[in-house]
Amino acid sequence: MLESVGDEPVFDSAVLLAGPVNPAALRVQLSRWVAAGKLIQIRRELYTLAPPYQKVKPHPFLVANRLAPASCVSCQSALAYYGLIPEYVAATTSITTARPGQWDTPLGRFVFQHLKREHFHGYRRVEVSARQSAFVATPEKALLDLIYLQPHSATHAYVHGLRLQNLDRVNWPELQRLADASGRPKLRRAAKALAGLAAAAETFETL
């Protein structure tokens, strides 16, 4: 097993079934390794090696992508990654075209919020650590996803409450374009509130 998956931060048990392997016997052995503390089971069929066998510590964003393949990290998790909000984010939040849900795993809590397929865009593959990459929403899309999914969020009070920082990292014309393309009045109002916040911050910095 170490020869097959030793360099993988996370692996699916299916990769161990290549060749003349008895699936039932493999599942029994995997259960034994989990019980012995040699493996960590994240969910059914998804594992990571436990220390000291673990060569690469799995990044939460990679784990999130593997838990729900049709997903990308967004909302507070992406905003914290880009340094746009100051708070520590305990759970890793993703958007998905599949059903919403939550996974409480030995590696942390992972929350998945549902978006319709037509709104599932605005993400890119990001190298989140050495030899690990994950699909993460752009700063602009992460902001709009958060506002779209939160009730009563398209207001100046909510926007100010986010305590956004490093606003120069946001492409404001792109955010406005995404808001207009969404066809959602709520997101257009939010984009206007966010742009006003950015303009006020820029004015304050020049004083």
N, C-alpha and C positions, 0 to 999 in steps of 0.2 A: 504493500500500500504506500509506503514512504517513497518508493521509486516512482510510483504512478502519480501521486498527488502531493508529494512533499514540498514542492515549490508553489502550490496553489493556496491562496489565502482562504478560499471557500471552494468546496467541490460537491458535485452531485454523485451519489452512490452509483449512478448508471455508468460512470467512467470506469468503475472497477469490474464491470460485467463483461468486459472484452475478453474473448478467449473462452476456454472450457471452464467456466465458473458456474457453480451451483447457486442460483439466486437465493434460495432459502437458507443455505449454509452461510452465504455472505451476510444476510440480514442478521442471523444469529451472532455472527462474529462481530459485526458492527455494534450490536447491542452490548456485547461483552466489553468491547473497547470503550464505549460510552460509560458503562458502569464502572470500569477500571480507571476512568479519568484520562484516557489516552485520546479520546475524541470528544468534541462538543457537538451535540445535535442542535441545529438551529431550527429546523422544522423537518417534517418527514422527507427523507432522502437527501437533505442538505446538511453538510457537516463542515467543520473546520478542525484541524489538528489542535490538540491541547499542548501547552508547554510541558516539557521542553522540546517536544517534537515539532512545534510550530515554528517555521522559519519566517513567516510573514504574518504580522497581525492584521486581521481583516479590517478594512476601513468601513465605518457604518454605512457610507453611501453605496459601496460595493455590495454589502450585505442586503441593503434595501432593494437594489436592482435585481439581485438574485432571488429574493423572496417573492417578488412580483415582476416577472419579465416585462410586462407591458406597463412600465412605470418610469418615472424620473423623479429625482429629489427636487422639492420645491418649497414654497412658503417660508416659514421661519427658518427651516434648516438651511435652505439655499441662501437666504438673506444673511444669516450668521456666517456662513462660509465665505461670502463676499465681503464681510465686514460692514454690512449696512445696518445691522442692529447690534446693540451692545450685549444683549442678554445671552446667557448660556442656554442652549436648547437641549432639554433632557431627552426628548424623543426625536427620532428621525422621521420627518414627514415627507411623503411623496404623493404625487398625483398619479392616477391610473385610469385606464379605460375599463378596467375590470371592476368587480364589486369592491366597495370600501371595506376596510377591516383594520384590525390591529393585531400585531404579533408581539407578545412579550417573550423574549428569548434570553438565553444566558449572555448574549452580546448587547442587550439593550432592548428598548421598546421601539417598534416601527409602526407608524401610522400611515394608512393609505386612504386618500380621499378621492372620490370618483369625479371625473370630468367626462363630458361627452367627447366622442372621438373628434369632432370638428374643432374642439378647443385644446386638443392634445398636440401642442407644437411649442416652438420657442425653447427648445432644450438643445444641449450639445454634450458631447463626450468630453469630460474633464479629467485630467490626471490629478487625482486627489491625494496620492502618495506615491512613493517609488514603486513602480511596477503594478500600480492599481489605478484603474480609471472607472468612471461611472457617468451615467447620464444625469445631468443636472440642468434645471431650468436656468435661463439667463436671468440676470438681475431684474430686468424689466418684466419678464413673464412671472417670476417668483412673486413680485409685488402684486401684480394683477391677480394671480391665482389666490393669494392670501385674501385679498379684498373680495374677490368673487365668492369665496367659500365661507367667509365670515359674515354673519348678519349685521346690519346697521354699520357697515364699515366704510361706506363712501361718503364720509363726513370729514370736515376739518379736524374735529375733536379726535376721531379715531386715528387719522393720519398723524397728527401731532403726538398721540399716545404711543406710536411706534418708536419714537425717539430715534429716527433715522439719522445716520451719520455717513461720512464719506460719500456724499451725494454726487461727487464728480465721477463716481464709478458707474453711474446710471446714464444710459443713452436716452435722454428725455424725448427727442423726436421719435425714437423707436417705441418708447412706451406709449406715446400718444397714438402712433400708428396701430399698435396692437389693440389699444382700447377702442379705436374707431372701427377696426376690422372685426372686433368681437360682436358688434351690433348690440351691445349691452349698455343702456343708458347709465347704469350703475358704474360701470368701468370708465365711461367717459367722464362722469362727475369725479370719480376718484383720481383720474389722470390730471384733471384740472386742479384738484386740491393738492396733489403731489407736486405739480409744476409750480404752484404758488409757494409751497414750502421751500422748494429748491431755489426759487428766485429770491425769497426772503433771506435764506441762508447766504446766498451769494452777495446780496446787498450788505448784510451784516459783516461779512468777511472783508469787504472793500472799505468799510468805514475806518 
